[in-house]
Amino acid sequence: MGTFTKSFGAMGGYIASSKQMCDYLRTCAGKESIMMNPVVCAQILASFRYIRDTTEGKKKIQQIKDNANYVRDRLIKMGCEVLGDRDSPVVPVMLYIPTKISMFSRMCF
């Protein structure tokens, strides 16, 4: 299961599964939860083409990876416990103590 909301600034997502699971979801879920707007699909496909086919798109993806790795490395140097995969723009930080969250947020700002 994945989302297009954060990655492409679009609405909706996808489920990659067996044909049986996809058929089950189509039958049991409401129509509004299955159908993606054709305009949103076109936006996502255009984004894929831009990333895949243009030099600028490839540069932007590399910049996202570089930025994520920079943030990840700096957090680790600060002593934070950082999870997730290198090159991923999602950088989970384990704080464990709820009172640390607001201080950490201010530090990031």
Rosetta constraint file for C-alpha pairs under 8 A:
AtomPair CA 1 CA 13 HARMONIC 7.28 0.50
AtomPair CA 1 CA 14 HARMONIC 5.55 0.50
AtomPair CA 1 CA 15 HARMONIC 4.23 0.50
AtomPair CA 1 CA 16 HARMONIC 6.17 0.50
AtomPair CA 2 CA 13 HARMONIC 5.45 0.50
AtomPair CA 2 CA 14 HARMONIC 5.38 0.50
AtomPair CA 2 CA 15 HARMONIC 6.51 0.50
AtomPair CA 3 CA 7 HARMONIC 7.11 0.50
AtomPair CA 3 CA 11 HARMONIC 7.92 0.50
AtomPair CA 3 CA 12 HARMONIC 6.14 0.50
AtomPair CA 3 CA 13 HARMONIC 4.01 0.50
AtomPair CA 3 CA 14 HARMONIC 6.41 0.50
AtomPair CA 4 CA 8 HARMONIC 5.21 0.50
AtomPair CA 4 CA 9 HARMONIC 6.57 0.50
AtomPair CA 4 CA 10 HARMONIC 5.43 0.50
AtomPair CA 4 CA 11 HARMONIC 5.95 0.50
AtomPair CA 4 CA 12 HARMONIC 5.71 0.50
AtomPair CA 4 CA 13 HARMONIC 5.07 0.50
AtomPair CA 4 CA 14 HARMONIC 7.96 0.50
AtomPair CA 4 CA 44 HARMONIC 7.61 0.50
AtomPair CA 5 CA 9 HARMONIC 5.01 0.50
AtomPair CA 5 CA 10 HARMONIC 4.74 0.50
AtomPair CA 5 CA 11 HARMONIC 4.98 0.50
AtomPair CA 5 CA 12 HARMONIC 6.28 0.50
AtomPair CA 5 CA 13 HARMONIC 7.26 0.50
AtomPair CA 6 CA 10 HARMONIC 7.36 0.50
AtomPair CA 8 CA 44 HARMONIC 6.47 0.50
AtomPair CA 8 CA 47 HARMONIC 7.04 0.50
AtomPair CA 10 CA 40 HARMONIC 6.24 0.50
AtomPair CA 10 CA 43 HARMONIC 7.40 0.50
AtomPair CA 10 CA 44 HARMONIC 7.01 0.50
AtomPair CA 11 CA 40 HARMONIC 6.76 0.50
AtomPair CA 12 CA 36 HARMONIC 6.66 0.50
AtomPair CA 15 CA 22 HARMONIC 7.68 0.50
AtomPair CA 16 CA 22 HARMONIC 7.98 0.50
AtomPair CA 17 CA 21 HARMONIC 6.15 0.50
AtomPair CA 17 CA 22 HARMONIC 6.34 0.50
AtomPair CA 18 CA 22 HARMONIC 6.31 0.50
AtomPair CA 19 CA 23 HARMONIC 6.00 0.50
AtomPair CA 20 CA 24 HARMONIC 6.09 0.50
AtomPair CA 21 CA 25 HARMONIC 6.19 0.50
AtomPair CA 22 CA 26 HARMONIC 6.16 0.50
AtomPair CA 23 CA 27 HARMONIC 6.27 0.50
AtomPair CA 24 CA 28 HARMONIC 6.03 0.50
AtomPair CA 25 CA 29 HARMONIC 5.48 0.50
AtomPair CA 26 CA 30 HARMONIC 7.77 0.50
AtomPair CA 26 CA 31 HARMONIC 7.77 0.50
AtomPair CA 26 CA 34 HARMONIC 6.69 0.50
AtomPair CA 29 CA 33 HARMONIC 6.43 0.50
AtomPair CA 29 CA 34 HARMONIC 6.97 0.50
AtomPair CA 30 CA 34 HARMONIC 6.78 0.50
AtomPair CA 31 CA 35 HARMONIC 6.13 0.50
AtomPair CA 36 CA 40 HARMONIC 6.91 0.50
AtomPair CA 36 CA 41 HARMONIC 6.77 0.50
AtomPair CA 37 CA 41 HARMONIC 6.40 0.50
AtomPair CA 38 CA 42 HARMONIC 6.17 0.50
AtomPair CA 39 CA 43 HARMONIC 6.24 0.50
AtomPair CA 40 CA 44 HARMONIC 6.27 0.50
AtomPair CA 41 CA 45 HARMONIC 6.17 0.50
AtomPair CA 42 CA 46 HARMONIC 6.06 0.50
AtomPair CA 43 CA 47 HARMONIC 6.22 0.50
AtomPair CA 44 CA 48 HARMONIC 6.27 0.50
AtomPair CA 45 CA 49 HARMONIC 6.23 0.50
AtomPair CA 46 CA 50 HARMONIC 6.10 0.50
AtomPair CA 47 CA 51 HARMONIC 6.19 0.50
AtomPair CA 48 CA 52 HARMONIC 6.02 0.50
AtomPair CA 49 CA 53 HARMONIC 5.53 0.50
AtomPair CA 49 CA 54 HARMONIC 7.77 0.50
AtomPair CA 50 CA 54 HARMONIC 5.54 0.50
AtomPair CA 50 CA 57 HARMONIC 5.52 0.50
AtomPair CA 51 CA 56 HARMONIC 7.74 0.50
AtomPair CA 51 CA 57 HARMONIC 4.12 0.50
AtomPair CA 51 CA 58 HARMONIC 5.55 0.50
AtomPair CA 51 CA 60 HARMONIC 8.00 0.50
AtomPair CA 51 CA 61 HARMONIC 7.33 0.50
AtomPair CA 52 CA 57 HARMONIC 6.87 0.50
AtomPair CA 52 CA 58 HARMONIC 6.80 0.50
AtomPair CA 53 CA 57 HARMONIC 7.33 0.50
AtomPair CA 53 CA 58 HARMONIC 7.93 0.50
AtomPair CA 54 CA 58 HARMONIC 6.41 0.50
AtomPair CA 55 CA 59 HARMONIC 6.16 0.50
AtomPair CA 56 CA 60 HARMONIC 6.16 0.50
AtomPair CA 57 CA 61 HARMONIC 6.37 0.50
AtomPair CA 58 CA 62 HARMONIC 6.27 0.50
AtomPair CA 59 CA 63 HARMONIC 6.11 0.50
AtomPair CA 60 CA 64 HARMONIC 6.23 0.50
AtomPair CA 61 CA 65 HARMONIC 6.38 0.50
AtomPair CA 62 CA 66 HARMONIC 6.12 0.50
AtomPair CA 63 CA 67 HARMONIC 6.00 0.50
AtomPair CA 64 CA 68 HARMONIC 6.07 0.50
AtomPair CA 64 CA 87 HARMONIC 7.98 0.50
AtomPair CA 64 CA 89 HARMONIC 6.62 0.50
AtomPair CA 65 CA 69 HARMONIC 6.07 0.50
AtomPair CA 65 CA 87 HARMONIC 4.59 0.50
AtomPair CA 65 CA 88 HARMONIC 6.36 0.50
AtomPair CA 65 CA 89 HARMONIC 6.48 0.50
AtomPair CA 66 CA 70 HARMONIC 6.09 0.50
AtomPair CA 66 CA 87 HARMONIC 7.09 0.50
AtomPair CA 67 CA 71 HARMONIC 6.24 0.50
AtomPair CA 67 CA 89 HARMONIC 7.97 0.50
AtomPair CA 68 CA 72 HARMONIC 6.04 0.50
AtomPair CA 68 CA 86 HARMONIC 7.88 0.50
AtomPair CA 68 CA 87 HARMONIC 6.28 0.50
AtomPair CA 68 CA 88 HARMONIC 6.48 0.50
AtomPair CA 68 CA 89 HARMONIC 5.10 0.50
AtomPair CA 68 CA 90 HARMONIC 7.57 0.50
AtomPair CA 68 CA 91 HARMONIC 7.19 0.50
AtomPair CA 69 CA 73 HARMONIC 5.97 0.50
AtomPair CA 69 CA 86 HARMONIC 6.34 0.50
AtomPair CA 69 CA 87 HARMONIC 5.89 0.50
AtomPair CA 69 CA 88 HARMONIC 7.79 0.50
AtomPair CA 70 CA 74 HARMONIC 6.16 0.50
AtomPair CA 71 CA 75 HARMONIC 6.12 0.50
AtomPair CA 72 CA 76 HARMONIC 6.24 0.50
AtomPair CA 72 CA 82 HARMONIC 6.98 0.50
AtomPair CA 72 CA 86 HARMONIC 7.94 0.50
AtomPair CA 72 CA 91 HARMONIC 6.57 0.50
AtomPair CA 73 CA 77 HARMONIC 6.18 0.50
AtomPair CA 74 CA 78 HARMONIC 6.22 0.50
AtomPair CA 75 CA 79 HARMONIC 6.53 0.50
AtomPair CA 75 CA 80 HARMONIC 5.43 0.50
AtomPair CA 75 CA 81 HARMONIC 7.83 0.50
AtomPair CA 75 CA 82 HARMONIC 7.20 0.50
AtomPair CA 76 CA 80 HARMONIC 5.09 0.50
AtomPair CA 76 CA 81 HARMONIC 6.56 0.50
AtomPair CA 76 CA 82 HARMONIC 6.53 0.50
AtomPair CA 80 CA 93 HARMONIC 6.77 0.50
AtomPair CA 80 CA 94 HARMONIC 7.21 0.50
AtomPair CA 80 CA 95 HARMONIC 7.69 0.50
AtomPair CA 81 CA 93 HARMONIC 5.82 0.50
AtomPair CA 81 CA 94 HARMONIC 5.47 0.50
AtomPair CA 81 CA 95 HARMONIC 7.55 0.50
AtomPair CA 82 CA 91 HARMONIC 6.85 0.50
AtomPair CA 82 CA 92 HARMONIC 5.79 0.50
AtomPair CA 82 CA 93 HARMONIC 4.63 0.50
AtomPair CA 82 CA 94 HARMONIC 6.35 0.50
AtomPair CA 83 CA 91 HARMONIC 6.65 0.50
AtomPair CA 83 CA 92 HARMONIC 5.26 0.50
AtomPair CA 83 CA 93 HARMONIC 6.30 0.50
AtomPair CA 83 CA 94 HARMONIC 7.53 0.50
AtomPair CA 84 CA 88 HARMONIC 7.33 0.50
AtomPair CA 84 CA 90 HARMONIC 7.15 0.50
AtomPair CA 84 CA 91 HARMONIC 6.12 0.50
AtomPair CA 84 CA 92 HARMONIC 6.26 0.50
AtomPair CA 85 CA 91 HARMONIC 7.91 0.50
AtomPair CA 95 CA 100 HARMONIC 6.60 0.50
AtomPair CA 95 CA 101 HARMONIC 7.00 0.50
AtomPair CA 97 CA 101 HARMONIC 7.44 0.50
AtomPair CA 99 CA 103 HARMONIC 7.52 0.50
AtomPair CA 100 CA 104 HARMONIC 5.95 0.50
AtomPair CA 101 CA 105 HARMONIC 6.06 0.50
AtomPair CA 102 CA 106 HARMONIC 6.28 0.50
AtomPair CA 103 CA 107 HARMONIC 6.24 0.50
AtomPair CA 104 CA 108 HARMONIC 6.19 0.50
AtomPair CA 105 CA 109 HARMONIC 6.26 0.50
